Amino acid sequence: MIETQKIGEWADALASKAPVPGGGGASALSGALAAALGQMVVNLTVGKKRYTDVEEQMQQSLLVLSNLQTELLALADRDAEVFAPLAAAYGMPTDTEEQRLKKEQVMEESLLAASLVPLEMMEKISLVLDVLDILEEKGSRMAVSDVGVAAQLARAALNGAVMNIYINTKSMKDREKASELNEKAGFLIGSGTEEADKIYEKVLKKLTA
């Protein structure tokens, strides 16, 4: 599990030719880091006299981000779990019609599972961005640059996750389901990157004014 690994060990595994971890896991980790960095901003805000009027909102934000970090790390592991049967399916025999149909069925099921995990990542990352938007406005001014970094990490996570959806839906036989997943992913990438860019631009403005 990613939570019990040293970051160097996980990075070495990512660098290897092993099929997992891969881009999906890296995207989930990037989203988790965005959530963690957001928590740092909250922890630098709570308990300060200057921010007493947002104390309750900050405490709520801390809980939300903590949960999202945990969920995104779990999704990094889940991404590896769902990719394994997909990788195995590509090697299934097709010598007979029965084998061909079996492979097609397993492939379709595996492609769907491998698409749903990064889609869930995108949903979680979008929630991270919603909290970062609050922190950009109400969090500690001393940590506003960290909000900007978190927004960029979340943006990268979204863009990584969406590619892991598209590469799987591209191979699906059920084009109606593939279109449905692509539509959901398209909405999340559009709204998410727009929000991330908005946060980042506001942070840059504060830093350079």
C-alpha positions in Angstrom: 0.0 0.0 0.0 1.2 3.5 -0.9 0.7 4.8 2.7 3.2 2.4 4.1 5.9 2.9 1.5 8.7 5.4 1.6 8.4 8.0 -1.1 11.7 6.9 -2.6 10.6 3.3 -2.8 7.4 4.2 -4.5 9.2 6.5 -6.9 11.6 3.7 -7.8 8.7 1.4 -8.5 7.1 4.1 -10.7 10.4 4.4 -12.6 10.7 0.7 -13.2 9.2 -1.2 -16.2 6.6 -2.8 -14.0 3.0 -2.0 -15.2 2.1 -0.6 -11.8 2.3 2.0 -10.3 1.8 4.1 -13.4 0.2 7.4 -14.5 -3.0 6.7 -12.7 -1.3 6.2 -9.4 0.9 9.2 -9.9 -2.2 11.3 -10.6 -3.8 10.2 -7.4 -0.7 10.9 -5.5 -0.5 14.4 -7.0 -4.1 15.0 -5.9 -3.3 13.7 -2.4 -0.3 16.1 -2.2 -2.6 19.0 -3.1 -4.9 18.0 -0.3 -2.0 17.7 2.1 -0.6 21.1 1.2 -4.1 22.6 1.7 -4.1 21.1 5.2 -0.8 22.8 5.9 -2.3 26.2 4.9 -5.3 25.5 7.2 -2.9 24.5 10.1 -1.1 27.8 9.6 -4.5 29.7 9.8 -6.3 28.1 12.7 -5.8 29.5 16.2 -4.6 32.9 14.9 -6.3 36.0 16.1 -6.3 37.5 12.7 -8.5 34.6 11.4 -10.9 34.0 14.2 -13.8 34.9 12.0 -13.1 31.9 9.7 -11.9 29.5 12.4 -14.9 27.2 12.1 -14.7 27.1 8.3 -11.0 26.3 8.5 -11.7 23.4 10.9 -14.3 22.1 8.5 -11.9 22.5 5.6 -9.2 20.6 7.5 -11.5 17.6 8.0 -12.6 17.6 4.3 -9.0 17.8 3.0 -7.8 15.1 5.4 -10.5 12.7 4.2 -9.8 13.5 0.6 -6.1 12.9 1.1 -6.9 9.4 2.5 -9.3 8.7 -0.3 -6.9 9.7 -3.0 -4.1 7.6 -1.6 -6.5 4.6 -1.5 -7.4 5.3 -5.1 -3.7 5.1 -6.0 -3.7 1.6 -4.7 -7.0 0.8 -6.3 -5.7 2.0 -9.7 -3.0 -0.6 -9.5 -5.5 -3.3 -8.5 -7.8 -2.7 -11.4 -5.0 -2.5 -14.0 -3.7 -5.9 -13.1 -6.6 -7.9 -14.6 -6.7 -5.6 -17.7 -3.0 -6.2 -18.3 -3.6 -10.0 -18.0 -6.6 -9.8 -20.3 -4.5 -8.6 -23.2 -2.6 -11.8 -23.0 -5.7 -14.1 -23.1 -5.8 -16.6 -25.9 -8.1 -16.2 -28.9 -7.6 -19.5 -30.7 -11.2 -20.5 -30.5 -14.5 -18.6 -30.8 -15.2 -19.4 -27.1 -11.8 -18.0 -26.1 -12.3 -14.9 -28.2 -15.7 -14.1 -26.7 -14.3 -14.7 -23.2 -11.4 -12.4 -23.8 -13.8 -9.7 -25.2 -16.0 -10.0 -22.1 -13.0 -9.8 -19.6 -11.5 -6.9 -21.6 -14.8 -4.9 -21.5 -15.2 -5.5 -17.8 -11.6 -4.6 -17.1 -11.6 -1.5 -19.2 -14.7 -0.2 -17.4 -13.2 -0.8 -14.0 -9.9 0.8 -15.1 -11.9 3.9 -16.3 -14.1 4.3 -13.1 -11.1 4.6 -10.8 -9.6 7.7 -12.5 -13.0 9.1 -12.8 -13.5 8.9 -9.1 -10.0 10.5 -8.7 -11.2 13.5 -10.8 -14.3 13.8 -8.6 -12.2 13.9 -5.4 -9.6 16.3 -6.9 -12.5 18.6 -7.9 -13.5 18.7 -4.2 -9.9 19.5 -3.2 -10.0 22.5 -5.6 -13.3 23.7 -4.0 -11.5 23.9 -0.6 -8.4 25.5 -2.1 -10.6 28.2 -3.5 -11.7 29.0 0.0 -8.2 28.9 1.3 -7.0 31.3 -1.4 -9.5 33.8 -0.1 -9.6 33.2 3.6 -6.4 31.2 4.5 -3.2 32.6 6.0 -1.6 35.2 3.8 1.8 33.8 4.7 0.9 30.6 3.0 -0.9 31.8 -0.1 1.9 30.6 -2.4 1.2 27.1 -1.1 -2.4 27.4 -2.2 -1.1 28.2 -5.6 1.2 25.2 -5.6 -1.6 22.9 -4.4 -3.8 24.2 -7.2 -1.2 23.3 -9.8 -0.7 19.8 -8.2 -4.5 19.3 -8.4 -4.6 20.5 -12.0 -1.8 18.1 -13.0 -3.7 15.3 -11.2 -6.9 16.1 -13.1 -5.1 16.1 -16.5 -3.3 12.9 -15.7 -6.5 11.1 -14.5 -8.5 12.1 -17.6 -5.9 10.6 -19.9 -6.2 7.3 -18.0 -10.0 7.4 -18.7 -9.6 8.2 -22.4 -7.0 5.5 -23.1 -9.4 2.9 -21.7 -12.7 4.1 -23.1 -11.0 4.3 -26.5 -10.8 0.5 -26.5 -14.3 -0.2 -25.2 -16.8 -2.0 -27.4 -19.7 -0.4 -25.6 -19.5 3.0 -27.3 -22.5 4.3 -25.4 -20.9 3.6 -22.1 -17.6 5.0 -23.3 -19.3 8.2 -24.5 -21.0 8.5 -21.1 -17.7 8.2 -19.2 -16.0 10.6 -21.6 -18.7 13.1 -21.1 -18.4 13.0 -17.4 -14.6 13.2 -17.6 -14.9 16.1 -20.1 -17.0 18.1 -17.7 -14.7 17.5 -14.8 -11.6 18.4 -16.7 -13.2 21.6 -18.0 -14.6 22.8 -14.7 -11.6 21.6 -12.7 -8.8 23.2 -14.8 -10.8 26.4 -15.0 -11.1 26.5 -11.2 -7.4 25.6 -10.7 -6.3 28.3 -13.2 -8.6 30.9 -11.4 -7.0 30.0 -8.0 -3.5 30.1 -9.4 -4.0 33.5 -11.2 -5.4 35.0 -8.0 -2.5 33.8 -6.0 0.0 35.1 -8.6 -1.8 38.5 -8.5 -1.4 38.6 -4.7 2.3 37.7 -4.9 3.2 40.2 -7.6 1.0 43.1 -6.7 
